[in-house]
Amino acid sequence: MKHQIILLLGILFLAGCHDSSELYDYPTNKIGFLLEGNVNKDITKTFIYDHSSIERDTIYLEMRTMGFVTSYDRRVLLEQADALLEAGNGIANAVPGVHYVPFDSPEYDQFSVVPAGSAIARIPVILLRAPSLAHERVALRVRIVDTEEFVAVNPEASVKNIFFSDMLEKPEKWDSSFEKSFGKWGEVKYRFMLDNSSELWDDAFIDVLMNDFPYLLFWQTRLNNLLDEENARREANGEGPLREAPEAGAIEGILVRFP
């Protein structure tokens, strides 16, 4: 029995010493956008909160590689993919040089890399504050370009949708959980919340509220009270209660409410 145990340990040791290069035998390394819970989430950006002097902004796409790390930086190439199906429904497709800095611009050369010794990268996309963004939402569908260094890991993780404008935008984290406390998002409601607080009501602030129930309850109560005051003022002026803009074909918009 003792000899059998020694033999087994020897076999395991030899297996552990086997050439590690055989553990990864793809012809090239792979790369993909980082998923959240196996979901490739869209990115939303608005310039509405930025000072009027701000003409561009950079967002960073988080990516992860599969394979061995290297002792040198490795370039990552991106391109604009096919037009989004949603485009045309109040959404325009981004135009290079108008809505974003083209991906072949030298501005990206130094920063669009997987750093030496790393398997993770933050690849920049430079968005431009075109005048048209004040009245239209733009979509940029970004796709990974296969190179000698990398190929896209799979179709799901090879594209990323970016929506941006210079208008009020629904925060990404205003989801079904947040709706239980503040109701469905609407532009009139959102503007009311911004006008009656010093908060941006963006993803960062939503995170704060969702992790601090007493603070969330404070704002839920305060906004309800402020809305009652606003509707009382409107009634005194002969106006109806605060509503969203009517949708196409509707006579009036839905009432602004907080649960």
Number of C-alpha atoms within 10 A of each C-alpha: 6 6 8 9 10 11 12 10 12 12 12 11 11 10 10 10 9 10 9 9 8 8 9 12 10 10 11 15 19 19 27 24 26 21 14 8 7 9 10 16 15 12 17 16 21 20 22 15 10 12 8 9 7 10 13 15 16 13 15 13 17 14 19 18 21 18 16 13 17 13 9 12 16 18 19 22 19 19 15 20 15 11 13 15 9 11 15 10 8 10 17 19 20 22 14 14 13 14 23 19 19 19 20 11 9 10 13 19 13 9 16 22 19 23 18 13 12 16 16 20 22 18 21 18 20 17 25 21 23 15 13 14 19 15 11 14 22 22 22 26 18 19 21 23 17 16 14 10 14 22 20 21 18 12 10 14 20 21 22 21 17 20 19 24 26 21 17 18 20 19 17 14 16 18 13 11 11 17 14 11 16 19 17 18 17 18 16 16 21 19 12 17 18 13 11 13 12 8 10 14 18 14 14 11 12 18 14 12 18 15 10 11 11 11 13 18 13 11 17 15 15 14 20 15 12 14 21 15 12 15 16 15 14 14 13 10 9 9 11 13 15 20 16 16 15 11 10 8 6 9 9 12 13 14 15 20 15 17 12
